[in-house]
Amino acid sequence: MTKGKSTVTLYWVTTEDHSEDWFVFAHNSRSAAAFHEDYEGYDRGDATATPVVRGIPLTDGENVPRHAHLSDLSPLGFKVLQDGSRRIVQLGHRKFREGSLEATIEALHGLIALKQLRQDAAKRNTGGKLQVVK
C-alpha cells in the first residue's frame, strides 16, 4: 500500500471470465491488476487494467491501490445507472458493468431449475417415460 500526497489513476480492471470486473485506484496499471488479482483470488497475469481517469488527487492518509466505491465515482463524473448486486455506471458514452460471480451463479441456478422444470413436465406429459425422437 502506498501513502502520500500525489495523484492516482482510476483503472477499469477486467479478467477473461468477467466475474469480478471493477474499478481500482492505483499509481500504475501493474499495481491495479496485481491488487485485483490478489483481492479476488486470480493468478498473476489474469487481470488487465485500463486507465479511465488520470490525475485524481489523493487525500492525506488515503491508501492505494484499492477498489473504488460508487461514492468515489460520482464526483469524477460517473452516472450510476444501476446499484445493487450488479452495479452499472456510465462515464460519457462508456458504460461499465460490474462483474459478479454471485450474479453468474444465481443465473446458472435459475437455468438449472428451469431445465429441471422442463424435464419434470416432459415426464408428466409422457407418463413418466421419456420418448426419444428420431
PyMOL CGO cylinders between C-alpha atoms (Angstrom):
from pymol import cmd
from pymol.cgo import CYLINDER

trace = [
    CYLINDER, 0.00, 0.00, 0.00, 1.25, 3.47, -0.87, 0.3, 1, 1, 1, 1, 1, 1,
    CYLINDER, 1.25, 3.47, -0.87, 0.60, 6.62, 1.17, 0.3, 1, 1, 1, 1, 1, 1,
    CYLINDER, 0.60, 6.62, 1.17, 1.26, 10.22, 0.28, 0.3, 1, 1, 1, 1, 1, 1,
    CYLINDER, 1.26, 10.22, 0.28, 0.12, 13.37, -1.44, 0.3, 1, 1, 1, 1, 1, 1,
    CYLINDER, 0.12, 13.37, -1.44, 0.09, 12.58, -5.11, 0.3, 1, 1, 1, 1, 1, 1,
    CYLINDER, 0.09, 12.58, -5.11, -2.29, 11.69, -7.88, 0.3, 1, 1, 1, 1, 1, 1,
    CYLINDER, -2.29, 11.69, -7.88, -3.61, 8.32, -8.95, 0.3, 1, 1, 1, 1, 1, 1,
    CYLINDER, -3.61, 8.32, -8.95, -5.40, 6.86, -11.92, 0.3, 1, 1, 1, 1, 1, 1,
    CYLINDER, -5.40, 6.86, -11.92, -8.74, 5.10, -11.91, 0.3, 1, 1, 1, 1, 1, 1,
    CYLINDER, -8.74, 5.10, -11.91, -8.39, 1.81, -13.80, 0.3, 1, 1, 1, 1, 1, 1,
    CYLINDER, -8.39, 1.81, -13.80, -11.10, -0.50, -15.14, 0.3, 1, 1, 1, 1, 1, 1,
    CYLINDER, -11.10, -0.50, -15.14, -9.77, -3.94, -14.22, 0.3, 1, 1, 1, 1, 1, 1,
    CYLINDER, -9.77, -3.94, -14.22, -11.09, -6.98, -16.05, 0.3, 1, 1, 1, 1, 1, 1,
    CYLINDER, -11.09, -6.98, -16.05, -10.42, -10.69, -16.33, 0.3, 1, 1, 1, 1, 1, 1,
    CYLINDER, -10.42, -10.69, -16.33, -11.23, -13.12, -19.12, 0.3, 1, 1, 1, 1, 1, 1,
    CYLINDER, -11.23, -13.12, -19.12, -14.22, -14.55, -17.24, 0.3, 1, 1, 1, 1, 1, 1,
    CYLINDER, -14.22, -14.55, -17.24, -15.52, -11.05, -16.27, 0.3, 1, 1, 1, 1, 1, 1,
    CYLINDER, -15.52, -11.05, -16.27, -16.70, -12.46, -12.93, 0.3, 1, 1, 1, 1, 1, 1,
    CYLINDER, -16.70, -12.46, -12.93, -15.26, -9.70, -10.75, 0.3, 1, 1, 1, 1, 1, 1,
    CYLINDER, -15.26, -9.70, -10.75, -14.59, -6.73, -13.08, 0.3, 1, 1, 1, 1, 1, 1,
    CYLINDER, -14.59, -6.73, -13.08, -14.49, -3.36, -11.28, 0.3, 1, 1, 1, 1, 1, 1,
    CYLINDER, -14.49, -3.36, -11.28, -12.55, -0.12, -10.79, 0.3, 1, 1, 1, 1, 1, 1,
    CYLINDER, -12.55, -0.12, -10.79, -9.26, 0.18, -8.91, 0.3, 1, 1, 1, 1, 1, 1,
    CYLINDER, -9.26, 0.18, -8.91, -7.41, 3.34, -7.89, 0.3, 1, 1, 1, 1, 1, 1,
    CYLINDER, -7.41, 3.34, -7.89, -3.66, 2.85, -8.36, 0.3, 1, 1, 1, 1, 1, 1,
    CYLINDER, -3.66, 2.85, -8.36, -0.45, 4.57, -9.40, 0.3, 1, 1, 1, 1, 1, 1,
    CYLINDER, -0.45, 4.57, -9.40, 0.05, 2.29, -12.42, 0.3, 1, 1, 1, 1, 1, 1,
    CYLINDER, 0.05, 2.29, -12.42, -1.67, -0.48, -14.34, 0.3, 1, 1, 1, 1, 1, 1,
    CYLINDER, -1.67, -0.48, -14.34, 0.58, -3.22, -12.94, 0.3, 1, 1, 1, 1, 1, 1,
    CYLINDER, 0.58, -3.22, -12.94, -0.30, -2.41, -9.34, 0.3, 1, 1, 1, 1, 1, 1,
    CYLINDER, -0.30, -2.41, -9.34, -4.01, -2.11, -10.21, 0.3, 1, 1, 1, 1, 1, 1,
    CYLINDER, -4.01, -2.11, -10.21, -4.03, -5.52, -11.89, 0.3, 1, 1, 1, 1, 1, 1,
    CYLINDER, -4.03, -5.52, -11.89, -1.94, -7.18, -9.15, 0.3, 1, 1, 1, 1, 1, 1,
    CYLINDER, -1.94, -7.18, -9.15, -4.18, -5.74, -6.41, 0.3, 1, 1, 1, 1, 1, 1,
    CYLINDER, -4.18, -5.74, -6.41, -7.29, -7.04, -8.18, 0.3, 1, 1, 1, 1, 1, 1,
    CYLINDER, -7.29, -7.04, -8.18, -5.74, -10.47, -8.76, 0.3, 1, 1, 1, 1, 1, 1,
    CYLINDER, -5.74, -10.47, -8.76, -4.73, -10.80, -5.12, 0.3, 1, 1, 1, 1, 1, 1,
    CYLINDER, -4.73, -10.80, -5.12, -8.02, -9.48, -3.75, 0.3, 1, 1, 1, 1, 1, 1,
    CYLINDER, -8.02, -9.48, -3.75, -10.25, -11.62, -5.99, 0.3, 1, 1, 1, 1, 1, 1,
    CYLINDER, -10.25, -11.62, -5.99, -8.06, -14.75, -5.98, 0.3, 1, 1, 1, 1, 1, 1,
    CYLINDER, -8.06, -14.75, -5.98, -6.81, -14.73, -9.57, 0.3, 1, 1, 1, 1, 1, 1,
    CYLINDER, -6.81, -14.73, -9.57, -3.38, -15.83, -10.77, 0.3, 1, 1, 1, 1, 1, 1,
    CYLINDER, -3.38, -15.83, -10.77, -0.76, -13.29, -11.84, 0.3, 1, 1, 1, 1, 1, 1,
    CYLINDER, -0.76, -13.29, -11.84, -1.37, -12.14, -15.37, 0.3, 1, 1, 1, 1, 1, 1,
    CYLINDER, -1.37, -12.14, -15.37, -5.13, -12.85, -15.29, 0.3, 1, 1, 1, 1, 1, 1,
    CYLINDER, -5.13, -12.85, -15.29, -6.21, -9.21, -14.93, 0.3, 1, 1, 1, 1, 1, 1,
    CYLINDER, -6.21, -9.21, -14.93, -5.91, -6.31, -17.34, 0.3, 1, 1, 1, 1, 1, 1,
    CYLINDER, -5.91, -6.31, -17.34, -6.07, -2.71, -16.08, 0.3, 1, 1, 1, 1, 1, 1,
    CYLINDER, -6.07, -2.71, -16.08, -7.17, 0.03, -18.49, 0.3, 1, 1, 1, 1, 1, 1,
    CYLINDER, -7.17, 0.03, -18.49, -6.86, 3.69, -17.46, 0.3, 1, 1, 1, 1, 1, 1,
    CYLINDER, -6.86, 3.69, -17.46, -10.17, 5.58, -17.31, 0.3, 1, 1, 1, 1, 1, 1,
    CYLINDER, -10.17, 5.58, -17.31, -9.47, 8.81, -15.36, 0.3, 1, 1, 1, 1, 1, 1,
    CYLINDER, -9.47, 8.81, -15.36, -5.97, 10.16, -14.67, 0.3, 1, 1, 1, 1, 1, 1,
    CYLINDER, -5.97, 10.16, -14.67, -4.69, 12.78, -12.24, 0.3, 1, 1, 1, 1, 1, 1,
    CYLINDER, -4.69, 12.78, -12.24, -7.05, 12.13, -9.34, 0.3, 1, 1, 1, 1, 1, 1,
    CYLINDER, -7.05, 12.13, -9.34, -5.66, 13.79, -6.19, 0.3, 1, 1, 1, 1, 1, 1,
    CYLINDER, -5.66, 13.79, -6.19, -5.15, 11.59, -3.13, 0.3, 1, 1, 1, 1, 1, 1,
    CYLINDER, -5.15, 11.59, -3.13, -6.24, 12.86, 0.25, 0.3, 1, 1, 1, 1, 1, 1,
    CYLINDER, -6.24, 12.86, 0.25, -3.93, 12.66, 3.26, 0.3, 1, 1, 1, 1, 1, 1,
    CYLINDER, -3.93, 12.66, 3.26, -3.72, 9.12, 4.58, 0.3, 1, 1, 1, 1, 1, 1,
    CYLINDER, -3.72, 9.12, 4.58, -5.53, 7.55, 1.62, 0.3, 1, 1, 1, 1, 1, 1,
    CYLINDER, -5.53, 7.55, 1.62, -4.11, 4.16, 0.67, 0.3, 1, 1, 1, 1, 1, 1,
    CYLINDER, -4.11, 4.16, 0.67, -3.87, 2.81, -2.85, 0.3, 1, 1, 1, 1, 1, 1,
    CYLINDER, -3.87, 2.81, -2.85, -4.30, 0.54, -4.64, 0.3, 1, 1, 1, 1, 1, 1,
    CYLINDER, -4.30, 0.54, -4.64, -7.90, -0.02, -3.64, 0.3, 1, 1, 1, 1, 1, 1,
    CYLINDER, -7.90, -0.02, -3.64, -11.25, -0.75, -5.23, 0.3, 1, 1, 1, 1, 1, 1,
    CYLINDER, -11.25, -0.75, -5.23, -13.48, 2.22, -5.97, 0.3, 1, 1, 1, 1, 1, 1,
    CYLINDER, -13.48, 2.22, -5.97, -16.84, 2.74, -4.29, 0.3, 1, 1, 1, 1, 1, 1,
    CYLINDER, -16.84, 2.74, -4.29, -19.83, 4.29, -6.03, 0.3, 1, 1, 1, 1, 1, 1,
    CYLINDER, -19.83, 4.29, -6.03, -19.32, 7.35, -3.81, 0.3, 1, 1, 1, 1, 1, 1,
    CYLINDER, -19.32, 7.35, -3.81, -15.85, 7.73, -5.39, 0.3, 1, 1, 1, 1, 1, 1,
    CYLINDER, -15.85, 7.73, -5.39, -17.17, 7.61, -8.93, 0.3, 1, 1, 1, 1, 1, 1,
    CYLINDER, -17.17, 7.61, -8.93, -19.92, 10.24, -8.86, 0.3, 1, 1, 1, 1, 1, 1,
    CYLINDER, -19.92, 10.24, -8.86, -17.52, 13.17, -8.18, 0.3, 1, 1, 1, 1, 1, 1,
    CYLINDER, -17.52, 13.17, -8.18, -15.48, 12.01, -11.18, 0.3, 1, 1, 1, 1, 1, 1,
    CYLINDER, -15.48, 12.01, -11.18, -18.47, 12.47, -13.49, 0.3, 1, 1, 1, 1, 1, 1,
    CYLINDER, -18.47, 12.47, -13.49, -19.88, 8.95, -13.46, 0.3, 1, 1, 1, 1, 1, 1,
    CYLINDER, -19.88, 8.95, -13.46, -23.62, 8.43, -13.62, 0.3, 1, 1, 1, 1, 1, 1,
    CYLINDER, -23.62, 8.43, -13.62, -24.93, 5.46, -11.62, 0.3, 1, 1, 1, 1, 1, 1,
    CYLINDER, -24.93, 5.46, -11.62, -27.31, 3.51, -13.85, 0.3, 1, 1, 1, 1, 1, 1,
    CYLINDER, -27.31, 3.51, -13.85, -27.84, 0.55, -11.54, 0.3, 1, 1, 1, 1, 1, 1,
    CYLINDER, -27.84, 0.55, -11.54, -26.93, -0.04, -7.91, 0.3, 1, 1, 1, 1, 1, 1,
    CYLINDER, -26.93, -0.04, -7.91, -27.22, -3.32, -6.05, 0.3, 1, 1, 1, 1, 1, 1,
    CYLINDER, -27.22, -3.32, -6.05, -25.84, -6.75, -6.75, 0.3, 1, 1, 1, 1, 1, 1,
    CYLINDER, -25.84, -6.75, -6.75, -24.53, -5.78, -10.18, 0.3, 1, 1, 1, 1, 1, 1,
    CYLINDER, -24.53, -5.78, -10.18, -23.57, -2.13, -10.42, 0.3, 1, 1, 1, 1, 1, 1,
    CYLINDER, -23.57, -2.13, -10.42, -23.57, -0.33, -13.77, 0.3, 1, 1, 1, 1, 1, 1,
    CYLINDER, -23.57, -0.33, -13.77, -22.08, 3.13, -14.23, 0.3, 1, 1, 1, 1, 1, 1,
    CYLINDER, -22.08, 3.13, -14.23, -21.57, 5.42, -17.20, 0.3, 1, 1, 1, 1, 1, 1,
    CYLINDER, -21.57, 5.42, -17.20, -18.88, 7.98, -17.97, 0.3, 1, 1, 1, 1, 1, 1,
    CYLINDER, -18.88, 7.98, -17.97, -19.62, 9.89, -21.15, 0.3, 1, 1, 1, 1, 1, 1,
    CYLINDER, -19.62, 9.89, -21.15, -20.67, 7.28, -23.70, 0.3, 1, 1, 1, 1, 1, 1,
    CYLINDER, -20.67, 7.28, -23.70, -18.88, 4.39, -21.96, 0.3, 1, 1, 1, 1, 1, 1,
    CYLINDER, -18.88, 4.39, -21.96, -20.82, 2.00, -19.75, 0.3, 1, 1, 1, 1, 1, 1,
    CYLINDER, -20.82, 2.00, -19.75, -19.12, -0.20, -17.18, 0.3, 1, 1, 1, 1, 1, 1,
    CYLINDER, -19.12, -0.20, -17.18, -20.84, -3.25, -15.71, 0.3, 1, 1, 1, 1, 1, 1,
    CYLINDER, -20.84, -3.25, -15.71, -19.52, -4.79, -12.52, 0.3, 1, 1, 1, 1, 1, 1,
    CYLINDER, -19.52, -4.79, -12.52, -18.60, -8.43, -12.80, 0.3, 1, 1, 1, 1, 1, 1,
    CYLINDER, -18.60, -8.43, -12.80, -20.37, -10.52, -10.24, 0.3, 1, 1, 1, 1, 1, 1,
    CYLINDER, -20.37, -10.52, -10.24, -19.60, -14.14, -9.63, 0.3, 1, 1, 1, 1, 1, 1,
    CYLINDER, -19.60, -14.14, -9.63, -22.63, -14.28, -7.33, 0.3, 1, 1, 1, 1, 1, 1,
    CYLINDER, -22.63, -14.28, -7.33, -24.91, -13.00, -10.11, 0.3, 1, 1, 1, 1, 1, 1,
    CYLINDER, -24.91, -13.00, -10.11, -23.44, -15.55, -12.52, 0.3, 1, 1, 1, 1, 1, 1,
    CYLINDER, -23.44, -15.55, -12.52, -24.02, -18.38, -10.04, 0.3, 1, 1, 1, 1, 1, 1,
    CYLINDER, -24.02, -18.38, -10.04, -27.57, -17.15, -9.41, 0.3, 1, 1, 1, 1, 1, 1,
    CYLINDER, -27.57, -17.15, -9.41, -28.26, -17.12, -13.16, 0.3, 1, 1, 1, 1, 1, 1,
    CYLINDER, -28.26, -17.12, -13.16, -26.85, -20.64, -13.52, 0.3, 1, 1, 1, 1, 1, 1,
    CYLINDER, -26.85, -20.64, -13.52, -29.03, -21.87, -10.65, 0.3, 1, 1, 1, 1, 1, 1,
    CYLINDER, -29.03, -21.87, -10.65, -32.02, -20.35, -12.45, 0.3, 1, 1, 1, 1, 1, 1,
    CYLINDER, -32.02, -20.35, -12.45, -31.10, -22.17, -15.67, 0.3, 1, 1, 1, 1, 1, 1,
    CYLINDER, -31.10, -22.17, -15.67, -30.66, -25.46, -13.80, 0.3, 1, 1, 1, 1, 1, 1,
    CYLINDER, -30.66, -25.46, -13.80, -34.06, -25.02, -12.13, 0.3, 1, 1, 1, 1, 1, 1,
    CYLINDER, -34.06, -25.02, -12.13, -35.68, -24.22, -15.48, 0.3, 1, 1, 1, 1, 1, 1,
    CYLINDER, -35.68, -24.22, -15.48, -34.11, -27.34, -17.04, 0.3, 1, 1, 1, 1, 1, 1,
    CYLINDER, -34.11, -27.34, -17.04, -35.45, -29.45, -14.16, 0.3, 1, 1, 1, 1, 1, 1,
    CYLINDER, -35.45, -29.45, -14.16, -38.95, -27.98, -14.60, 0.3, 1, 1, 1, 1, 1, 1,
    CYLINDER, -38.95, -27.98, -14.60, -38.87, -28.82, -18.31, 0.3, 1, 1, 1, 1, 1, 1,
    CYLINDER, -38.87, -28.82, -18.31, -37.71, -32.36, -17.60, 0.3, 1, 1, 1, 1, 1, 1,
    CYLINDER, -37.71, -32.36, -17.60, -40.45, -32.82, -14.97, 0.3, 1, 1, 1, 1, 1, 1,
    CYLINDER, -40.45, -32.82, -14.97, -43.07, -31.50, -17.41, 0.3, 1, 1, 1, 1, 1, 1,
    CYLINDER, -43.07, -31.50, -17.41, -41.81, -33.83, -20.15, 0.3, 1, 1, 1, 1, 1, 1,
    CYLINDER, -41.81, -33.83, -20.15, -42.08, -36.81, -17.79, 0.3, 1, 1, 1, 1, 1, 1,
    CYLINDER, -42.08, -36.81, -17.79, -45.66, -35.85, -16.84, 0.3, 1, 1, 1, 1, 1, 1,
    CYLINDER, -45.66, -35.85, -16.84, -46.64, -35.49, -20.49, 0.3, 1, 1, 1, 1, 1, 1,
    CYLINDER, -46.64, -35.49, -20.49, -45.22, -38.90, -21.42, 0.3, 1, 1, 1, 1, 1, 1,
    CYLINDER, -45.22, -38.90, -21.42, -46.46, -40.83, -18.40, 0.3, 1, 1, 1, 1, 1, 1,
    CYLINDER, -46.46, -40.83, -18.40, -43.03, -40.84, -16.79, 0.3, 1, 1, 1, 1, 1, 1,
    CYLINDER, -43.03, -40.84, -16.79, -41.29, -42.32, -19.81, 0.3, 1, 1, 1, 1, 1, 1,
    CYLINDER, -41.29, -42.32, -19.81, -39.19, -40.10, -21.99, 0.3, 1, 1, 1, 1, 1, 1,
    CYLINDER, -39.19, -40.10, -21.99, -39.63, -40.58, -25.70, 0.3, 1, 1, 1, 1, 1, 1,
    CYLINDER, -39.63, -40.58, -25.70, -36.65, -40.41, -28.00, 0.3, 1, 1, 1, 1, 1, 1,
    CYLINDER, -36.65, -40.41, -28.00, -37.31, -38.51, -31.21, 0.3, 1, 1, 1, 1, 1, 1,
    CYLINDER, -37.31, -38.51, -31.21, -35.60, -39.98, -34.22, 0.3, 1, 1, 1, 1, 1, 1,
]
cmd.load_cgo(trace, "trace")
